[in-house]
Amino acid sequence: MSIRSVAKSCGLAPSHLAKIEVGDTFKTIGVETLVKLSKFYGIPVSAILKEAGFIDRHDDDLPE
């Protein structure tokens, strides 16, 4: 799947998604964007928030 198709499905600019994928904006990315990407890729919200540094641990109370 291309960056353009993922970006379009998630309502993001392809250039922004490319920066996220290489880690250039990972610490400044919005939670809403992370939630969109977690839903698209089927990754639990808590796992992606932990990887982004928004939470310290995997919290099972967060929505999938």
C-alpha positions in Angstrom: 0.0 0.0 0.0 1.4 3.4 -0.9 1.8 6.4 1.3 -0.6 8.3 -0.9 -3.4 5.8 -0.5 -3.0 5.5 3.3 -2.8 9.3 3.6 -6.0 9.6 1.6 -7.8 7.0 3.6 -6.8 8.7 6.8 -7.4 12.3 5.7 -3.7 13.2 5.9 -1.3 14.9 3.5 1.0 12.3 1.9 4.0 14.5 2.9 2.9 14.6 6.5 2.5 10.8 6.6 5.9 10.4 5.1 7.4 12.5 7.8 5.6 10.5 10.5 6.8 7.2 9.0 10.5 8.3 9.2 10.0 9.7 12.6 10.5 13.4 11.8 7.2 14.5 13.5 6.5 11.6 15.8 6.8 13.7 19.0 4.6 16.5 17.7 1.9 14.4 16.1 -1.6 14.9 17.3 -3.4 12.2 19.1 -6.3 12.4 16.6 -3.8 11.5 13.8 -2.4 8.6 15.8 -5.9 7.3 16.4 -6.7 7.5 12.6 -3.5 5.6 11.8 -4.0 3.0 14.5 -7.5 2.2 13.2 -6.3 2.1 9.6 -3.4 -0.3 10.4 -5.3 -2.3 13.0 -2.8 -1.4 15.8 -4.2 -0.8 19.3 -4.5 2.9 20.2 -2.6 2.3 23.4 0.3 0.7 21.6 0.7 3.5 19.2 0.3 6.1 21.9 3.0 4.4 23.9 5.4 4.3 21.0 4.8 8.0 20.4 5.6 8.8 24.0 2.1 10.0 25.0 1.7 7.2 27.6 4.3 5.3 29.7 2.7 1.8 29.5 0.2 -0.2 27.6 -3.2 0.6 29.1 -6.0 -1.8 28.3 -8.7 0.8 29.2 -8.0 2.7 26.0 -10.2 2.0 22.9 -8.9 -0.4 20.3 
